[in-house]
């Protein structure tokens, strides 16, 4: 493939991305791939789902990403008694004006951390996921737009934990990417122990980017060139998932569009002016893992996805 002409405007904020990634890497030790996937998800205007056990840095990643990007951050602890109004907001009677006044809920933020989303009721989960899809909240016959950017980072504990239930497939599909952080490697864990986890607190992080810069970069991501052979490759991957004997269903057309958006964002982070097959391969596992139901739930989905990538030829 030949390289495309650069789509970057003069003075593009893309030049600040290395500093942003370096700052995030100092806070989230030993997880460069996960950090880049999270930032790519934001650049692609998607939402992120992190599934892992407590104490591995899920909340820290969400806060650090918001601070580094200069975005307003809110956190909501999802519990069984959380109501949609607690999340979206509610109209209250204002005696002074003799009218109802809408009190915005925490969903009206640029980065929302939905902590332990799989502990809430399906009704509350659905209220959030509707906001994620439409990027607006309807209440009392009035539609209110959510901030732009609007980025949801949801965390969930493993399904084996008490009080949790898995999200339905239709709701999982609203998340662009899913990832796990896992345990740090020995070197990163040793650095964590030596500093007591206080090498640099999230509250001390300066804003490297801004909402305006992020919006500009999202527009530039949309203009990253995609050649026809790359589209052929995407279709071949989709066909491979639809025909794989270990999978009950393959990637839908909407999932394929999501894969294209994520690959564009990863290419942008990597400094490419066009999407390359390795950009698609980098995001494919995180995009497909929560979308592809297995015939044998005991089989690791990562094993199947690695096989799909290995067996699918690059045009």
C-alpha positions as a printed Julia matrix, in Angstrom:
315×3 Matrix{Float64}:
   0.0     0.0    0.0
   1.17    3.55  -0.71
   1.01    6.15   2.0
  -1.75    8.74   1.73
  -1.27   12.49   1.87
  -1.38   13.76   5.47
  -4.82   14.86   6.66
  -3.42   16.88   9.58
  -4.16   20.56   9.78
  -1.29   22.95  10.55
  -0.63   23.02  14.28
  -2.54   19.77  14.87
  -2.77   18.79  18.56
  -1.63   15.31  17.52
   1.89   16.5   18.39
   0.89   16.44  22.08
  -0.08   12.76  22.01
   3.4    11.39  22.93
   3.45   13.59  26.04
  -0.06   12.45  26.96
   0.87    8.79  26.56
   4.08    9.26  28.54
   2.13   10.78  31.41
  -0.42    7.98  31.42
   2.35    5.37  31.35
   3.87    6.92  34.49
   0.6     6.39  36.34
  -0.56    3.06  34.87
   2.7     1.15  35.19
   3.52   -1.65  32.8
   0.32   -1.44  30.72
   1.23    0.52  27.57
  -1.08   -1.47  25.29
  -4.12   -1.0   27.54
  -3.38    2.72  27.89
  -3.23    3.14  24.12
  -6.39    1.14  23.58
  -8.22    3.36  26.07
  -7.04    6.54  24.35
  -7.84    5.09  20.91
 -11.35    4.33  22.14
 -11.78    7.97  23.16
 -10.41    9.23  19.84
 -12.84    6.96  17.98
 -15.82    8.42  19.93
 -16.52    5.04  21.48
 -17.06    3.78  25.02
 -14.81    1.46  27.0
 -15.61   -1.57  29.16
 -12.96   -2.83  31.6
 -13.54   -6.23  33.18
 -11.19   -7.17  35.97
 -10.99   -7.85  39.67
 -10.77   -4.99  42.2
  -7.45   -3.33  42.9
  -5.71   -3.52  39.51
  -6.12    0.14  38.51
  -9.43    0.43  36.63
 -10.53    3.62  38.42
  -7.02    5.07  38.27
  -6.93    4.6   34.49
 -10.27    6.37  34.08
  -9.26    9.32  36.27
  -5.8     9.64  34.72
  -7.22    9.63  31.2
  -9.73   12.35  32.08
  -7.11   14.53  33.79
  -4.58   14.12  30.98
  -7.18   15.05  28.36
  -8.45   18.02  30.39
 -11.99   16.64  30.62
 -14.61   16.88  33.38
 -14.82   13.57  35.26
 -17.61   12.04  37.34
 -17.8     8.64  38.99
 -20.96    6.7   39.83
 -20.93    3.57  41.95
 -23.49    1.21  40.43
 -25.5    -0.73  43.01
 -28.72   -2.71  43.02
 -30.68    0.28  44.38
 -29.35    2.85  41.89
 -32.27    4.35  39.92
 -32.19    5.83  36.41
 -33.01    9.26  37.89
 -29.91    9.0   40.11
 -27.87    8.75  36.95
 -29.68   10.89  34.41
 -31.22   13.59  36.59
 -34.71   14.57  37.65
 -37.13   17.49  37.4
 -37.84   19.13  40.73
 -40.48   21.72  41.61
 -39.15   25.25  41.97
 -41.6    27.21  44.14
 -39.99   30.55  43.29
 -40.67   30.19  39.58
 -43.72   27.94  39.99
 -42.27   25.52  37.48
 -40.21   22.37  37.27
 -36.43   22.72  37.06
 -34.26   19.91  35.72
 -31.44   18.85  38.01
 -28.75   17.25  35.87
 -27.41   13.87  36.94
 -23.78   12.73  36.8
 -24.25   11.5   33.24
 -23.84   15.14  32.18
 -20.05   14.94  32.26
 -17.38   14.5   29.63
 -15.92   11.33  31.16
 -18.25    9.16  33.23
 -16.93    6.2   35.19
 -19.73    3.67  35.62
 -18.12    1.62  38.36
 -19.22   -2.02  38.67
 -21.96   -1.59  36.09
 -22.99   -5.23  36.36
 -24.23   -4.71  39.94
 -27.08   -2.42  38.84
 -30.53   -3.48  37.64
 -31.15   -3.92  33.9
 -33.38   -0.82  34.0
 -30.55    1.4   35.24
 -28.03   -0.21  32.89
 -30.42    0.44  30.02
 -30.8     4.09  30.95
 -27.06    4.6   30.72
 -26.63    2.64  27.52
 -29.42    4.64  25.85
 -27.5     7.81  26.72
 -24.34    6.23  25.29
 -26.05    5.41  22.0
 -28.05    8.61  21.48
 -25.75   10.97  23.43
 -28.79   12.68  24.86
 -31.22   12.38  27.75
 -34.98   12.66  27.38
 -36.95   13.6   30.48
 -40.33   15.26  30.9
 -40.8    15.52  27.15
 -37.54   17.48  26.74
 -34.43   16.15  25.02
 -31.15   17.39  26.47
 -27.84   16.8   24.65
 -24.93   15.37  26.56
 -21.5    17.04  26.52
 -19.21   16.62  23.54
 -17.01   14.69  24.03
 -19.0    12.16  26.05
 -16.99    9.1   27.03
 -18.19    6.29  29.28
 -15.71    3.99  30.97
 -17.63    1.16  32.6
 -16.03   -1.4   34.88
 -17.36   -4.75  35.86
 -16.13   -7.44  38.18
 -15.93  -11.02  36.92
 -19.32  -12.73  36.72
 -18.26  -15.18  39.44
 -18.29  -12.38  42.03
 -21.3   -12.23  44.34
 -24.0    -9.77  43.33
 -23.0    -9.46  39.69
 -24.73  -10.48  36.48
 -23.36  -10.34  32.94
 -24.51   -7.59  30.59
 -26.73   -8.8   27.72
 -25.1    -9.04  24.31
 -27.12   -6.13  22.9
 -25.82   -3.88  25.68
 -22.24   -5.11  25.35
 -22.35   -4.13  21.69
 -22.65   -0.46  22.71
 -19.06   -0.57  23.98
 -16.47   -0.02  21.28
 -13.66   -1.84  23.1
 -13.25   -4.04  26.13
 -10.03   -4.78  27.94
  -8.53   -6.21  31.1
  -5.61   -4.74  33.01
  -4.46   -7.84  34.86
  -1.63   -7.98  37.34
   1.4    -5.74  36.74
   4.64   -7.35  35.63
   7.3    -7.83  38.37
   9.21   -4.66  37.47
   6.09   -2.46  37.5
   4.87   -4.07  40.71
   8.25   -3.45  42.36
   8.13    0.23  41.35
   4.64    0.41  42.83
   5.88   -1.06  46.11
   8.93    1.19  46.31
   6.83    4.35  45.93
   3.88    3.09  47.94
   1.72    3.88  44.93
   2.48    7.59  45.31
   4.9     8.16  42.42
   2.43   10.67  41.01
  -1.14   10.92  42.19
  -3.94   11.43  39.71
  -4.85   14.78  41.27
  -1.38   16.11  40.46
  -1.61   15.32  36.76
  -1.62   18.36  34.48
  -3.9    18.57  31.47
  -1.79   17.78  28.41
  -4.75   17.99  26.03
  -8.1    19.78  26.11
 -11.66   19.19  24.99
 -11.11   21.43  21.95
  -7.89   19.6   21.02
  -9.6    16.25  21.46
 -12.46   17.3   19.2
  -9.95   18.35  16.52
  -8.15   15.02  16.78
 -11.4    13.08  16.52
 -12.12   14.88  13.26
  -8.62   14.04  12.02
  -9.15   10.4   12.94
 -12.24   10.38  10.71
 -10.04   11.49   7.8
  -7.36    8.81   8.17
  -7.22    7.16   4.75
  -8.56    3.64   4.22
  -7.56    1.9    0.98
  -9.86   -0.6   -0.79
  -7.58   -3.6    0.04
  -7.92   -2.72   3.73
 -11.7    -2.83   3.4
 -11.31   -6.23   1.75
  -9.33   -7.35   4.8
 -12.07   -6.17   7.16
 -14.67   -8.13   5.22
 -12.49  -11.23   5.25
 -12.18  -10.98   9.04
 -15.93  -10.58   9.4
 -16.55  -13.63   7.19
 -14.03  -15.65   9.2
 -15.9   -14.92  12.45
 -19.26  -15.74  10.86
 -18.03  -19.1    9.59
 -15.87  -20.13  12.54
 -17.17  -23.37  14.12
 -16.35  -22.2   17.66
 -18.55  -19.09  17.39
 -22.33  -18.94  17.54
 -22.41  -15.68  15.58
 -19.91  -13.45  13.86
 -19.3    -9.72  13.62
 -22.33   -7.72  12.56
 -22.15   -4.86  10.02
 -22.3    -2.4   12.92
 -19.4    -4.19  14.61
 -17.46   -3.99  11.34
 -17.97   -0.22  11.24
 -16.77   -0.08  14.83
 -13.66   -2.06  13.89
 -12.92    0.44  11.14
 -13.31    3.37  13.55
 -11.06    1.75  16.16
  -8.42    0.88  13.56
  -8.42    4.47  12.32
  -7.85    5.73  15.87
  -5.03    3.24  16.47
  -3.39    4.23  13.17
  -3.65    7.89  14.2
  -1.97    7.13  17.53
   0.77    5.22  15.72
   1.47    8.18  13.43
   0.09    6.56  10.28
  -1.68    8.59   7.6
  -3.57    5.51   6.47
  -4.88    2.38   8.16
  -2.56   -0.61   7.86
  -3.43   -4.28   8.51
  -1.39   -4.19  11.74
  -3.63   -1.37  13.01
  -6.67   -3.59  12.5
  -4.92   -6.52  14.18
  -3.99   -4.38  17.18
  -7.59   -3.48  18.04
  -9.37   -6.59  16.78
  -9.2    -8.68  20.0
 -10.49   -5.83  22.19
 -13.28   -5.06  19.75
 -14.38   -8.63  19.07
 -14.0   -10.37  22.44
 -17.27   -9.1   23.95
 -19.23   -9.34  20.69
 -18.63  -12.96  19.71
 -20.51  -15.62  21.71
 -18.72  -18.95  22.0
 -20.39  -22.32  21.5
 -18.24  -23.61  24.36
 -18.12  -20.9   27.06
 -15.21  -22.68  28.74
 -12.94  -22.06  25.76
 -10.87  -18.84  25.98
 -12.17  -16.33  23.45
  -8.66  -14.95  22.97
  -7.53  -18.29  21.58
 -10.28  -18.2   18.94
  -9.53  -14.61  17.97
  -5.82  -15.33  17.57
  -6.73  -18.2   15.28
  -9.02  -15.97  13.22
  -6.23  -13.4   12.74
  -3.68  -16.08  11.89
  -5.9   -17.82   9.32
  -7.24  -14.7    7.58
  -5.05  -13.68   4.61
  -4.11  -10.04   4.03
  -5.1    -8.99   0.49
